[in-house]
Amino acid sequence: MKKHTVCRFCSACCPVIAEVVDGRLVSAKRKSFREEEKRLPCAKLEAAADIVYSPQRLTAPLIRENRNQNFREASWDEALDRVAGEFHRHKRRSGAHAIAWLRGMAADWGTPWDYPNRLMNLFGSPNTIGNGSICFVARDMAHSFVYGSMAFSEPKNSKCIIVWGKNDRNTTLAAAEGILHAREHGARLIVIDPIETPIARQADIWLQIKPGHDGLLAMALIHEIITNDLYDKAFVAKYTTGFEALKKAAEQFPPNTVADRIWLEPDTIREVARLYATIKPACIIDGNGLDMHRHVFETTRAVAMLNALTGNLDKTGGNVLPQPVPLRNIQERDKLPEGVIPITCDYPLFNGFSETWGSQVQGCVVDSILDGKPYPVKMVMVQSGNPLVTMANSSRTRRAFEKLETLVVMDMFMTETAKLADVILPAASCFEKTQLNRASIRNNPIFLQDAVIPPIGDSWPDWKIIFELGRRLGLEEAFSWESIDAAIDYQLSPTGVDVRKLRDHPGLRIEKPLYEKYRERGFKTPSGKVEFHSEKLEKSGFPGVPFENGEMENSLGFAGQESEYPFLAISGSRNIRFTNSQFRAIPSLLRNGAGCVVDIHPEDAERAAIRADEMIKIETPNGAIEMPARISQVVRPGFVRIAWGWGEYDPRFNLNNLTGDDGKNPITGTATSRSFMCRLVKA
């Protein structure tokens, strides 16, 4: 039997068709507009049955009385009663705000977050926190400050594509297929990336930029486009504010001044500006390569301004403004007690950015536990995340989680974080649970992630765990839905769509795709226009225009320590087989060069007498790891790329033993964990 659902093995949220035989998942295939022979394969999806039926799955609740004991299996009633008792205990002793809920990406990045937000808000804690300061949400906020929302690229219909800090061939295959389709129809491709990625190898122009310096390039491109009158004068005159302020700021970033600082040639910058501004339609695909740097907000604002400056905003083949599905807001943020501040209180603009996302500066959890800022967190619920491996400065993160009085983990597998827990709640996979898919409802088509098989063993879907916990916390009315279908129907009620219709019509649209919506609706900004200059930011004490003072401080990790740590490292490489720290317990995904290596340029390897596959020690002021060497020209001399996410497989390989979490961006709380200085030593 074939069943429609959504794969959540990564954040791409691909609609898939699952093959189920006798109640067992056999295979799953990604939907695509491409012919079968032209579709890009996804290793994770090909291994779907291996993941779902892995003998490493957690299939029963586990509890222990203290952390010196081994876990024992428990019933769901016992486990949830224990968790609810801890909620009440900490609320009585320290207040509900002493409990934090830390959301990971494995559950989804949308509607499953609505339920813990609802639970925590009604229980009295403002501390439901995601990882958006280093993944997507800071960029989303930057786009929104320019023109009211994130604008989504439409490469399939584009004639000129800039891929900026993103490797879709190994992360988002649907986008990669759109790029390939456009290339087959004559589109120009420009890639901005320090690494020679598969997409970079296909580019007409590859800008091998210095990591962490993308903001300077964006401002130099703006300078060239304005100076040479390549901008869309009619659009700028009618639909934007702050053009003169942007022009003045950009005058400080001519290519001749910027190029050497960012490892590029002035003429290359000029050529990219000319191509992007004159070939229509054009789009920019910006990605996670921008996220994990201190200047992500200012950099992405400048990148977003390029979309508007050239008139490519909300055009077919450009960067298109979303048509979000009007869901009922169920988060109940207004029910929080007055005067209770979140542990992310130092970042009020980011906290207030979106009802959908909630708080996103995950590093504040560690600061609160260790330093008591602004008060100490005593209990953490981790939902489908693995902070001991994925958060920066792993040694500090571990110290924090070891200090907690109570740690509860919801996950499919026994992660490094789960090993520290007091209670482990086994979670169902994406093929075993029904939920709305946030990626689609942000932009009109509604895809239902529908359960195609029952949960494995005694695992439960996230929603069921949260609903049952909520009822034990005295929130029976708030979680009175008798099924997930009823809960989804409640959220969808403003749309006139329900779960039954979604099952009958996968990918249902409630509104046909529209372009140039701003002509009638304006933009969702304070002025109703594209804002090259933001009064809201200026009134909050931040620059109204990105980099308006003509400078961008060095945001590299451990900057200024080059004499002791002479190599510039970048955290990579993304591999289609894995997502963050996930799936390295799956044998079929570990075969044939899974990629746990440090890439070293041949010149550096020869100079240091490093051989291929030799174990290398990588050191920073924060710690050290070991990893096999791969001699490769995907990196420049003096520059190394370190595989990411392998700390779950082997603690020796945990890249975040090297990274720092200080020097956070004052708006988004983002610390530079992507690029940092290091040294190499033979192990």
Secondary structure, DSSP 4 states (H G I P E B T S, - for coil): -EEEEE--SSTT--EEEEEEETTEEEEEEE--SS-GGGPPP-HHHHTHHHHHT-TTB--S-EE-SSTTSPPEE--HHHHHHHHHHHHHHHHHHH-GGGEEEEE-STT-SSHHHHHHHHHHHHHT---EE-STTTSSHHHHHHHHHHHSS--EE-GGG-SEEEEES--GGGT-HHHHHHHHHHHHTT-EEEEE-SS--HHHHT-SEEE-PPTT-HHHHHHHHHHHHHHTT-S-HHHHHHHEE-HHHHHHHHTT--HHHHGGGGT--HHHHHHHHHHHHHSSSEEEEE-HHHHTSTTHHHHHHHHHHHHHHTT-BTSTTSEEPP----PPP---GGGSPTTPPPTTTT-HHHHTS-TTT-B--THHHHHHHHH-SSS---EEEEES--HHHHSSSHHHHHHHHHH-SEEEEEESB--TTGGG-SEEEEBPPGGG--EE-HHHHTTSEE-EE---SPPSTT-B-HHHHHHHHHHHTT-TTTT--SSHHHHHHHHHGGGT--HHHHHHSTTEESS---S-THHHH--SSTTSSEESS-HHHHHTTS-SSTTTTS-----SBTTT-TTT--EEEEE----TT-BTTBTTT-HHHHTTT----EEE-HHHHHHTTPPTT-EEEEEETTEEEEEEEEE-SSS-TTEEEE--SGGGT-GGG-GGGT----S--TTT-----SEEEEEEEE-
